[in-house]
Amino acid sequence: MTAIDHSAAREAPDRQIATFTRALCVLFFFSGFPALIYQLTWQRALFRIFGVNIESVTIVVTAFMLGLGLGSLAGGWLSKRRGIALLPMLAAIELLTGAFGVVSLQIFDIAGVVTGGWPLPAMALVNLALVIVPTLLMGATLPLLVGHLVRRSGQVGSSVGLLYHVNTLGAGAACLACAVALFPFLGMHGAILVAVGINLAVAAAALAVYLLDRDATPPVAFAASTVTAPLSFPPMLLLAGFAGFVSLSFEIFFFRTISYASGSSATSFAVTLGVFLIGLASGAREAGERCATLSREDAMRQAAKELVRANLVGLLFLPLLTQFAWLDRGVLGLAVLMIFLVARRWGSLLPYIAHLGIAADDRAGMRTALIYLANIIGAVAGSILTGFILMDSMSLVEIAVVLAVAGSLCGIALIAIMPVPLLERFFRIGWAAAVGAIAVVAIPPLSENLLPNLQWKGPAESFAAVVENRSGIITVTHDGTVFGNGMYDGRFNTDLTHDVNGAIRPYALSLFHPVPRDVLMIGLSSGSWAQIIANNPAVASLTIVEINPGYGELIAKAPEVASVLRNPKVTIITDDGRRWMRQNPERRFDAIVSNTTWHFRANVTNLLSAEFLELVSARLKPAGIFFYNTTDSARVQRTACQAFPYGARFTNHMVVSRAPIAWDFVRWRQIVESYRIDGRAQFDLSRDADRGILDKLSEMQGSLTSSEADRPIELCPDVLARTAGQEVVTDDNMGSEWRHFLGFE
């Protein structure tokens, strides 16, 4: 009986530790959930201010990650203070984060007004200042909890693996929840309120667990002889940084590929990030469990194996997508599976690094913070190098080769510091190097038709031209059709007699405005619209704001539109259209034209929302008009008619104004008859066919009084009646971006 009592006494602390660990895992899972809701929502909100070009994207992501990294240092410092109660500290962090979350979107809006005309470096500092406090708080939690759990369990690698697993799993689940529920149905403010509610729930639960756990078994008292780490700490820091560099570079590379294959859907970033994080979480959990059972040497061997496997799966990514593009939408499922497998292998590395480089002593929390910071610094460097440099100078296929080689070098670096027999080390290095060599040799030929296959979802001939830069991927078919990031974006055509791209719409500018002297155009695309508008005899200046300079490269090689680049009327600015208008409040235009892309593509709401229309209205002269593409979206058309007192649908475009629109079909016909592009008259009035086209333009006047459903011109009162019940597009609800790919719009 006595022996049984002793056994029960020994088992009691273990049960208490297990119970406490489970409670900590639940708390940390739900702590990671709002963190990613905030990141995705704040990222979206900040893009409204700073634009959605690659510079802004990198600034936002870098600011967020640096805040997490600095926060981890603060958490590591706090973890060394034995007198600080962990769970009340976690509750305070959650409450403070939630408090900022409540007012965050309003703060961002105020910052947008204040910084409207500031240069990019100043705006980058503002961006960092906006997110530094909440990200500091969020970043502090991991080292705090690791330090506390290590004192309870005496295990470093398993503690890091377990906590990193549950927190990252929560973050990944939040990404998917945002994509399929929060953003489509609640919008940004609703998503923020959900995150705040979870913050409050975690804070309350943390305090409850603290009160119940106050009489738990005291922390482990570490003996100096049992806490030494097997490997030197500085090399582990460097390895953590290198791993962060490669893994985040892979994430950016995966996002670019998924975005192209899905036609630049809004869900592509959230889904890619979510699956990547869930993969990291899965790998961290597996590694944490192995750290608890394997010897140090075997753990190192397993870490080296995981890196080699990660690189093997990574080098197969593009070749498999190229060969199985015929699966149609199924190829996206294959891509998601591959992303998970790659991330799962890379996710195992951080717990192994912690297990091998951090001793189970009172410095475990601080050293975890340093490992985490090194990993984040490497990730930021990977984001900058891959996003700014590699994607501006290399194709997807070339980047895949570079990342496979970098991954192999990371594996070789780990193997080189392993305390294993020399022959085994050379053997393992040979395997890692062989994977890199295979990538260099095999990826290019096996991915030769990657872009056409993914775009057409099956074997297809190569494109006539391709431009890949940090702003996106532009492809051109042999018949002159232009695609931006996998979606139709126009054609090289200015000929109204063979109108294959709706060229009647830019020709119609003089129908709406008597003298559109100063015109602003958002987006360049194929240059066809710019060529037509620049050659309108009434236009004196055309300012074009285009986010992707790659279109200029293609236009320069297309004879029909190349001259627009040399036209003295034309000024082309590389920038985000919304940001440029905010930064130039003094500019006013007779007409603003935007042949906006599909209403459901990522970030297009920034050019369709009621808030954007308000900004446009402030940049118009008293009788100025805004003429833009709705891509047949009833919501977009209703938004236009509610934002402006006067307007109409013209084919699939809306023309709106603060003043009555000066419809003049006689003037329009006269302007069109006189059109000359590159010195060549666009119409020969001696030809019956050309006169017939002009007659059809004049016949459109009947649409102003017609009630036919398919009439080319529909005045706003009729538009509002037809679209009754449709929700207006706002920055907050993000239009159809998230709902379209779920089949709701």
C-alpha positions in Angstrom: 0.0 0.0 0.0 2.9 2.3 0.8 4.5 1.8 -2.6 1.2 2.7 -4.3 1.0 5.9 -2.3 4.6 6.8 -3.3 3.8 6.2 -6.9 0.7 8.4 -6.7 2.8 11.1 -5.1 5.3 11.0 -8.0 2.6 11.0 -10.6 0.7 14.0 -9.2 3.3 16.6 -10.4 3.3 15.0 -13.8 -0.5 15.2 -14.0 -0.5 18.8 -12.9 2.2 19.7 -15.5 0.1 17.9 -18.2 -3.1 19.7 -17.2 -1.3 23.1 -17.1 0.3 22.4 -20.4 -3.0 21.6 -22.0 -4.6 24.8 -20.6 -1.6 26.8 -21.9 -2.0 25.3 -25.4 -5.6 26.2 -25.6 -4.9 29.7 -24.5 -2.0 30.1 -27.0 -4.0 28.6 -29.8 -6.7 31.2 -29.4 -4.0 33.9 -28.8 -2.7 33.2 -32.3 -6.1 33.4 -33.9 -6.8 37.2 -33.4 -3.1 38.0 -34.2 -3.6 36.9 -37.8 -7.0 38.5 -38.1 -5.4 41.7 -37.1 -2.5 41.2 -39.5 -4.7 40.5 -42.5 -7.2 43.3 -41.6 -4.5 45.9 -40.8 -2.6 45.0 -43.9 -5.7 45.6 -45.9 -6.4 48.9 -44.2 -2.8 50.1 -44.6 -2.8 49.3 -48.3 -5.6 51.9 -48.6 -3.2 54.5 -47.3 0.1 53.4 -48.8 -1.1 51.7 -51.9 -0.8 48.0 -53.0 2.4 48.1 -55.0 5.3 45.9 -53.9 7.0 48.6 -51.9 3.9 49.1 -49.8 3.4 45.4 -49.3 7.0 44.9 -48.2 6.8 47.9 -45.8 3.6 46.6 -44.2 4.9 43.1 -43.8 8.3 44.2 -42.6 6.8 46.5 -40.0 4.5 43.8 -38.7 7.3 41.2 -38.4 9.8 43.6 -36.8 7.3 44.4 -34.2 6.9 40.7 -33.4 10.7 40.3 -33.3 11.2 43.2 -30.9 8.3 42.0 -28.8 9.9 38.6 -28.5 13.0 40.3 -26.9 10.7 42.0 -24.4 9.0 38.7 -23.7 12.4 37.0 -23.3 13.5 39.7 -20.8 10.3 39.3 -18.8 10.6 35.5 -18.8 13.8 35.9 -16.7 11.9 37.7 -13.9 10.8 34.9 -11.6 8.5 37.1 -9.6 6.2 37.9 -12.6 3.1 35.9 -12.8 2.9 34.5 -16.4 -0.8 34.1 -16.9 -1.9 37.6 -15.6 0.8 39.0 -17.9 -0.7 37.1 -20.8 -4.1 38.4 -19.9 -2.8 42.0 -19.8 -1.2 41.5 -23.2 -4.5 40.2 -24.7 -6.5 43.1 -23.1 -4.1 45.8 -24.4 -4.0 44.2 -27.9 -7.8 44.1 -27.9 -8.0 47.7 -26.7 -5.8 48.8 -29.7 -7.8 46.6 -32.0 -11.1 48.4 -31.1 -9.7 51.8 -32.3 -7.1 50.6 -34.9 -9.0 51.2 -38.1 -10.0 54.7 -37.0 -6.3 55.4 -36.2 -5.3 54.1 -39.6 -7.8 56.4 -41.3 -6.6 59.4 -39.4 -3.0 58.5 -40.3 -4.0 58.3 -44.0 -5.4 61.8 -43.9 -2.3 63.2 -42.1 0.3 61.5 -44.3 -1.5 61.9 -47.6 1.4 63.8 -49.3 4.4 62.4 -47.4 7.3 60.6 -49.1 7.6 56.8 -49.0 10.4 56.7 -46.3 8.3 58.9 -43.9 5.2 56.8 -44.6 7.2 53.6 -43.8 8.1 55.0 -40.4 4.5 55.9 -39.8 3.5 52.4 -40.8 6.0 51.0 -38.2 4.7 53.3 -35.6 1.1 52.3 -36.2 1.6 48.6 -35.6 4.6 48.6 -33.3 2.7 48.6 -30.0 0.2 45.7 -30.8 2.9 43.6 -32.5 5.3 44.1 -29.6 2.6 42.8 -27.3 1.9 39.8 -29.6 5.5 39.0 -30.1 6.2 38.8 -26.4 3.9 35.9 -25.7 6.0 33.0 -27.2 9.2 33.5 -25.1 7.2 34.3 -22.0 5.2 31.0 -22.3 8.3 29.0 -23.3 10.2 30.2 -20.3 7.4 29.3 -18.0 6.8 25.9 -19.5 10.5 25.0 -19.5 10.6 25.8 -15.8 7.7 23.4 -15.3 8.8 20.6 -17.6 12.5 20.9 -18.0 12.2 20.4 -21.8 13.2 23.1 -24.3 12.7 21.6 -27.8 9.4 20.0 -26.9 8.2 23.2 -25.2 9.1 25.4 -28.2 7.7 22.8 -30.6 4.4 22.5 -28.7 3.8 26.2 -28.2 4.9 27.2 -31.6 2.6 24.5 -33.0 -0.5 25.6 -31.2 0.0 29.4 -31.8 0.9 29.0 -35.5 -2.0 26.5 -35.9 -4.3 29.2 -34.5 -2.8 31.8 -36.9 -3.3 29.5 -39.9 -6.9 28.7 -38.9 -7.5 32.5 -38.6 -6.3 33.0 -42.2 -8.7 30.4 -43.5 -11.5 31.8 -41.3 -10.9 35.3 -42.7 -11.1 33.9 -46.3 -14.3 31.9 -46.0 -16.3 33.6 -43.3 -15.0 36.8 -41.6 -14.1 38.9 -44.7 -17.0 37.7 -47.0 -19.7 38.2 -44.4 -18.5 40.6 -41.7 -16.0 42.9 -43.5 -13.0 44.5 -41.8 -14.8 46.1 -38.8 -16.6 42.9 -38.1 -13.4 40.8 -38.3 -11.8 43.2 -35.9 -14.6 42.9 -33.4 -14.3 39.1 -33.6 -10.6 39.4 -32.9 -11.2 41.7 -29.9 -13.8 39.3 -28.6 -11.3 36.4 -28.7 -8.7 38.7 -27.0 -11.1 39.3 -24.1 -12.0 35.6 -23.9 -8.3 34.5 -23.8 -7.6 37.2 -21.1 -10.5 35.9 -18.9 -9.5 32.3 -19.4 -5.8 33.1 -18.6 -6.9 34.7 -15.3 -9.2 31.7 -14.5 -6.4 29.2 -15.1 -4.0 31.3 -13.0 -6.4 31.3 -10.0 -6.9 27.6 -10.3 -3.2 26.9 -10.8 -1.8 29.0 -8.0 -1.2 25.9 -5.7 0.4 23.9 -8.5 3.7 22.2 -8.2 6.6 24.7 -8.1 8.8 25.2 -11.1 11.8 22.8 -11.7 15.0 23.9 -10.0 17.6 23.4 -12.6 21.0 21.9 -11.7 23.9 23.5 -13.6 25.4 20.2 -14.6 22.2 19.1 -16.4 21.4 22.2 -18.5 24.2 22.6 -20.9 23.2 22.7 -24.6 25.0 20.4 -27.1 25.8 23.1 -29.6 27.2 26.6 -29.4 24.4 29.2 -29.4 25.7 31.7 -32.0 25.7 29.1 -34.9 22.1 28.3 -33.9 21.2 31.9 -34.2 22.7 32.1 -37.7 20.9 28.9 -38.7 17.6 30.3 -37.4 18.1 33.5 -39.5 19.0 31.5 -42.6 16.0 29.2 -42.1 13.7 32.3 -41.8 15.2 33.8 -44.9 14.5 30.7 -47.0 11.1 29.7 -45.6 9.6 33.2 -46.0 11.1 33.4 -49.5 9.3 30.2 -50.3 6.1 31.7 -48.9 6.3 34.7 -51.1 7.2 32.5 -54.1 4.2 30.3 -53.4 1.9 33.3 -53.1 3.0 34.6 -56.5 2.4 31.2 -58.1 -1.1 30.7 -56.5 -2.1 34.3 -57.3 -1.2 33.8 -61.0 -2.9 30.4 -61.2 -6.1 31.7 -59.5 -6.3 34.9 -61.6 -5.2 37.1 -58.8 -8.0 36.1 -56.4 -8.4 37.9 -53.1 -8.4 34.6 -51.3 -5.0 33.5 -52.7 -2.9 35.4 -50.1 -5.0 34.3 -47.1 -5.2 30.7 -48.2 -1.5 30.5 -49.1 -0.5 32.0 -45.8 -3.0 29.9 -43.9 -1.9 26.6 -45.4 1.8 27.6 -45.0 1.2 28.4 -41.3 -0.7 25.2 -40.7 2.2 23.3 -42.3 4.7 25.1 -40.1 2.5 24.2 -37.1 2.3 20.5 -38.0 6.1 20.3 -38.5 6.8 22.1 -35.2 4.5 19.6 -33.3 6.2 16.6 -34.8 9.6 18.0 -34.1 8.6 18.9 -30.5 7.5 15.3 -29.9 10.7 13.9 -31.3 12.8 16.3 -29.2 11.2 14.8 -26.1 12.3 11.2 -27.0 15.3 11.4 -29.3 18.9 11.8 -28.2 20.6 15.1 -29.1 22.5 13.4 -31.9 19.5 11.7 -33.4 17.5 14.9 -33.2 20.2 16.6 -35.3 20.1 13.8 -37.8 16.4 14.1 -38.0 16.6 17.9 -38.5 19.0 17.4 -41.4 16.7 14.8 -43.0 13.8 17.2 -42.7 15.7 19.9 -44.6 16.6 17.5 -47.4 13.0 16.4 -47.7 11.8 20.0 -47.7 14.1 20.8 -50.6 13.0 17.6 -52.5 9.3 18.6 -52.3 10.2 22.2 -53.1 12.0 21.4 -56.3 9.0 19.3 -57.4 6.5 22.2 -56.9 6.6 23.9 -60.3 7.2 20.8 -62.4 4.2 19.1 -60.9 2.0 22.2 -61.4 3.2 22.4 -65.0 2.5 18.8 -65.8 -0.9 18.6 -63.9 -2.3 21.9 -64.9 -5.0 20.0 -66.8 -6.7 19.3 -63.5 -8.2 22.8 -63.9 -9.1 24.1 -60.4 -7.7 20.9 -59.0 -4.2 22.1 -59.8 -4.7 24.7 -57.0 -5.5 21.8 -54.6 -2.3 20.2 -55.7 -0.4 23.4 -55.1 -1.9 23.8 -51.6 -0.9 20.2 -50.7 2.7 20.9 -51.9 2.8 24.1 -49.9 1.7 22.3 -46.8 4.4 19.6 -47.2 7.2 22.1 -47.8 6.1 24.2 -44.8 5.8 21.1 -42.6 9.4 20.3 -43.2 10.6 23.8 -42.6 8.4 24.2 -39.5 10.3 21.4 -37.8 13.5 23.3 -37.8 12.8 25.9 -35.1 12.1 23.4 -32.4 15.2 21.4 -33.3 17.3 24.5 -33.2 15.9 25.4 -29.8 16.5 21.8 -28.6 20.1 21.8 -29.8 21.1 25.4 -28.9 19.2 26.3 -25.8 19.8 24.8 -22.4 16.9 24.1 -20.1 17.7 26.8 -17.5 16.4 30.2 -16.5 17.7 31.7 -19.7 15.6 29.5 -21.9 12.9 32.2 -22.5 15.4 34.9 -23.4 17.3 32.6 -25.7 14.1 31.5 -27.3 13.4 35.2 -27.9 16.8 35.6 -29.6 16.2 32.5 -31.8 12.8 33.8 -32.7 14.2 37.3 -33.5 16.9 35.9 -35.6 14.3 33.9 -37.5 12.2 37.0 -38.1 15.2 39.1 -39.2 16.0 36.4 -41.7 12.4 36.3 -42.8 12.3 40.1 -43.3 15.5 39.8 -45.3 14.0 37.1 -47.4 10.9 39.2 -48.0 13.0 42.2 -49.2 15.4 40.2 -51.3 12.8 37.9 -52.9 10.1 40.6 -53.3 12.2 43.5 -54.4 15.2 41.9 -56.2 14.6 38.3 -57.3 11.0 38.9 -58.5 12.1 42.0 -60.4 14.9 40.2 -62.3 14.0 36.5 -62.4 11.1 34.4 -63.6 9.2 32.1 -61.3 11.2 29.1 -62.6 14.5 30.8 -62.0 13.4 31.8 -58.4 12.4 28.2 -57.8 16.0 27.1 -58.7 17.5 29.8 -56.4 15.3 28.8 -53.5 16.1 25.1 -53.9 19.8 25.9 -53.9 19.4 28.1 -50.8 17.5 25.4 -49.0 20.3 22.9 -49.8 22.8 25.4 -48.4 20.8 25.7 -45.3 20.8 21.9 -44.9 24.6 21.8 -45.6 25.2 24.5 -42.9 23.3 22.4 -40.3 25.1 19.2 -41.3 28.5 21.0 -41.1 28.1 21.7 -37.4 26.8 18.3 -36.4 29.1 16.4 -34.0 29.0 13.2 -36.1 31.7 11.0 -37.6 33.4 12.7 -40.6 32.3 10.1 -43.1 28.7 10.4 -42.1 29.0 14.2 -42.4 30.4 14.0 -45.9 27.7 11.5 -46.9 24.9 13.8 -45.6 26.4 16.9 -47.2 26.5 15.0 -50.5 22.8 14.2 -50.3 21.9 17.9 -49.6 24.2 19.1 -52.4 22.7 16.5 -54.8 19.2 17.9 -54.2 20.4 21.4 -55.1 22.1 20.1 -58.2 19.0 18.2 -59.3 17.0 21.4 -58.9 19.4 23.3 -61.1 19.2 20.7 -63.8 15.6 19.5 -63.6 13.4 22.4 -62.7 13.8 24.6 -65.9 13.0 21.9 -68.5 10.2 20.3 -66.5 8.6 23.8 -65.9 9.1 25.1 -69.5 5.4 25.8 -70.2 4.4 26.7 -66.6 2.7 30.1 -67.3 0.6 29.1 -70.3 -0.3 25.8 -68.8 -1.5 27.4 -65.5 -3.3 30.2 -67.3 -5.2 27.9 -69.6 -5.4 24.9 -67.2 -3.8 22.5 -69.6 -1.1 22.0 -72.2 -0.8 25.2 -74.2 1.6 27.0 -76.6 4.0 29.5 -75.3 3.1 33.2 -75.1 4.3 35.8 -77.6 5.6 37.9 -74.7 6.0 37.6 -71.0 7.1 40.2 -68.4 7.7 39.1 -64.9 8.6 41.8 -62.3 8.0 42.5 -58.7 4.6 44.1 -59.6 3.2 41.0 -61.2 3.2 38.7 -64.3 2.0 40.1 -67.7 1.5 37.7 -70.6 0.6 38.4 -74.2 -0.9 35.8 -76.6 0.0 35.6 -80.3 -3.2 37.5 -81.3 -2.3 40.5 -79.1 -4.5 39.7 -76.1 -3.0 40.9 -72.8 -3.3 39.2 -69.5 -2.3 40.6 -66.1 -1.6 37.9 -63.4 -3.6 35.3 -65.3 -6.7 37.4 -66.1 -7.8 39.2 -69.3 -6.5 42.8 -69.3 -7.1 44.1 -72.8 -5.8 43.9 -76.4 -3.6 45.8 -78.6 -6.3 47.4 -80.7 -7.5 51.0 -81.4 -9.5 50.3 -84.5 -13.2 51.0 -84.0 -14.0 49.3 -87.4 -12.8 46.0 -85.9 -13.7 46.6 -82.3 -12.5 43.4 -80.5 -11.8 45.1 -77.1 -14.7 47.5 -76.6 -12.7 50.5 -78.1 -16.0 52.3 -78.5 -15.7 53.2 -74.8 -12.6 55.4 -74.9 -13.8 56.9 -78.1 -16.9 58.0 -76.2 -15.1 60.5 -74.0 -16.4 63.5 -76.0 -20.0 62.2 -75.7 -19.9 63.0 -72.0 -17.8 66.2 -71.8 -17.6 69.1 -74.3 -13.9 69.8 -73.8 -12.0 67.1 -71.8 -8.7 69.0 -71.9 -7.0 67.5 -68.8 -7.5 63.8 -68.3 -6.3 61.4 -65.6 -6.2 57.7 -66.5 -5.8 55.0 -63.8 -4.1 52.1 -65.3 -2.3 51.7 -68.6 -2.6 48.0 -69.5 -2.2 47.4 -73.3 -2.0 51.1 -74.0 -5.0 51.0 -76.4 -7.2 53.3 -74.3 -4.3 55.6 -73.7 -3.6 55.8 -77.4 -7.2 56.6 -78.2 -7.7 59.2 -75.5 -4.3 60.9 -76.2 -5.3 61.3 -79.8 -8.7 62.9 -79.0 -8.3 66.4 -80.5 -10.0 68.0 -77.5 -7.5 66.4 -75.0 -4.5 68.6 -74.2 -2.9 66.5 -71.4 -3.2 62.8 -70.3 -1.7 61.8 -67.0 -1.5 58.0 -66.6 -0.9 56.3 -63.3 0.1 52.7 -63.7 1.3 50.4 -60.9 3.2 48.0 -63.1 6.0 49.4 -65.3 6.0 46.1 -67.3 3.2 47.3 -69.4 5.4 50.0 -70.8 7.9 47.4 -72.0 5.2 45.6 -73.9 3.6 48.7 -75.4 7.0 49.8 -76.7 7.1 46.6 -78.9 3.5 46.9 -80.1 3.3 49.1 -83.3 -0.3 50.0 -82.9 0.2 51.7 -79.5 3.9 52.3 -79.2 3.7 56.0 -80.1 1.7 56.8 -77.0 4.9 56.5 -75.0 6.4 59.4 -77.1 3.3 61.5 -77.2 4.0 65.0 -75.7 0.5 65.1 -74.2 1.2 62.0 -72.2 2.8 61.7 -68.7 3.2 58.2 -67.3 3.7 57.8 -63.5 4.5 54.5 -61.8 2.5 54.4 -58.6 -0.7 53.2 -57.0 -3.6 55.2 -58.4 -5.4 55.8 -55.1 -2.2 56.8 -53.3 -1.2 59.2 -56.1 -4.5 61.0 -55.9 -4.2 61.3 -52.2 -0.7 62.7 -52.5 -1.7 65.2 -55.2 -4.8 67.0 -53.7 -4.2 70.1 -55.8 -4.6 68.4 -59.2 -8.0 68.7 -60.9 -9.2 67.0 -64.1 -12.0 67.4 -66.7 -12.2 63.6 -66.9 -10.8 60.7 -64.8 -10.9 57.4 -66.7 -10.3 53.9 -65.3 -10.7 50.7 -67.3 -10.8 48.9 -64.0 -10.1 45.2 -63.9 -12.6 42.5 -62.9 -14.6 43.6 -59.8 -13.7 40.4 -57.9 -9.9 40.5 -58.2 -7.7 41.1 -55.2 -7.6 44.8 -54.0 -9.8 46.1 -56.8 -12.2 47.4 -54.2 -9.7 50.2 -53.7 -10.8 51.5 -57.1 -14.5 50.8 -56.8 -15.6 51.7 -53.3 -17.8 54.6 -52.2 -14.7 56.0 -50.4 -12.7 55.9 -53.6 -15.5 57.7 -55.5 -15.5 60.4 -52.9 -11.7 60.8 -53.5 -12.3 61.0 -57.3 -15.0 63.5 -56.9 -12.6 65.8 -55.0 -10.2 65.6 -58.0 -12.7 66.6 -60.7 -13.3 70.1 -62.0 -16.8 71.5 -61.5 -18.2 69.7 -64.6 -15.8 66.9 -64.6 -16.8 63.2 -65.2 -15.5 59.9 -63.9 -15.7 57.1 -66.5 -14.9 53.6 -65.3 -15.4 49.9 -65.8 -17.8 48.0 -63.7 -17.3 44.6 -65.4 -21.1 44.2 -65.3 -21.2 44.2 -61.5 -24.6 45.4 -60.2 -23.1 46.4 -56.9 -20.5 48.6 -58.5 -23.1 50.2 -60.7 -25.4 51.0 -57.8 -22.5 52.4 -55.8 -21.7 54.8 -58.6 -25.2 56.1 -58.8 -25.5 56.6 -55.1 -22.1 58.4 -54.9 -22.8 60.9 -57.7 -26.1 62.8 -58.4 -25.8 62.4 -62.2 -24.7 59.4 -64.2 -25.5 56.5 -66.4 -24.3 53.1 -67.5 -22.6 53.2 -70.9 -22.2 49.6 -72.1 -20.5 48.0 -69.0 -18.9 51.3 -67.8 -20.4 54.0 -65.5 -20.1 57.7 -66.3 -20.9 59.9 -63.3 -20.6 63.6 -62.4 -21.5 66.2 -59.9 -23.1 68.3 -62.7 -25.6 67.2 -65.4 -23.8 65.3 -68.1 -23.6 67.1 -71.4 -24.8 64.3 -73.7 -24.0 65.5 -77.3 -24.2 62.9 -80.0 -23.5 65.4 -82.8 -20.3 66.5 -81.1 -19.3 62.9 -80.5 -19.7 62.0 -84.1 -17.8 65.0 -85.3 -14.9 64.1 -83.0 -14.8 60.5 -84.0 -15.0 61.3 -87.7 -11.9 63.5 -87.3 -9.8 61.0 -85.4 -6.3 60.4 -86.5 -3.8 58.1 -84.8 -0.1 58.1 -85.9 -1.2 60.5 -88.7 -3.7 58.0 -90.2 -7.4 58.7 -90.3 -9.5 56.1 -88.4 -12.5 56.5 -90.7 -12.9 56.8 -94.4 -16.3 58.6 -95.0 -16.3 57.4 -98.6 -16.8 53.8 -97.4 -20.3 52.6 -96.6 -18.9 50.3 -93.8 -17.3 53.2 -92.0 -20.4 55.4 -92.3 -22.5 52.6 -91.0 -20.4 52.4 -87.8 -20.8 56.1 -87.3 -24.5 55.8 -87.8 -24.7 53.2 -85.1 -23.0 55.6 -82.7 -25.6 58.2 -83.4 -28.4 55.7 -83.0 -27.4 55.2 -79.3 -29.1 58.5 -78.5 -32.4 56.5 -78.5 -31.1 54.6 -75.4 -31.6 57.7 -73.3 -35.3 57.3 -73.5 -35.5 53.6 -74.1 -36.7 51.0 -71.6 -35.1 47.9 -73.3 -33.1 45.8 -70.9 -30.1 45.5 -73.2 -29.9 49.2 -74.2 -26.3 50.5 -74.3 -27.1 53.6 -72.2 -29.0 53.3 -68.9 -29.6 56.4 -66.8 -28.9 56.2 -63.0 -32.6 56.2 -61.9 -33.1 53.1 -63.9 -29.8 51.6 -62.7 -30.9 52.2 -59.1 -34.3 50.6 -59.7 -32.7 47.6 -61.4 -30.1 47.1 -58.6 -32.5 47.6 -55.6 -31.4 45.4 -52.8 -27.7 45.3 -53.8 -25.2 46.3 -51.2 -23.0 49.3 -51.9 -19.3 48.6 -52.3 -17.2 50.1 -49.4 -13.6 49.8 -48.3 -14.9 47.9 -45.2 -17.0 45.2 -47.0 -14.4 44.9 -49.8 -17.1 44.4 -52.5 -17.2 41.1 -54.2 -13.5 40.2 -53.7 -14.1 37.5 -51.0 -17.6 36.4 -51.9 -17.1 35.8 -55.7 -14.7 32.8 -55.3 -17.0 31.3 -52.8 -19.9 31.4 -55.3 -21.9 34.0 -53.5 -21.6 36.7 -56.1 
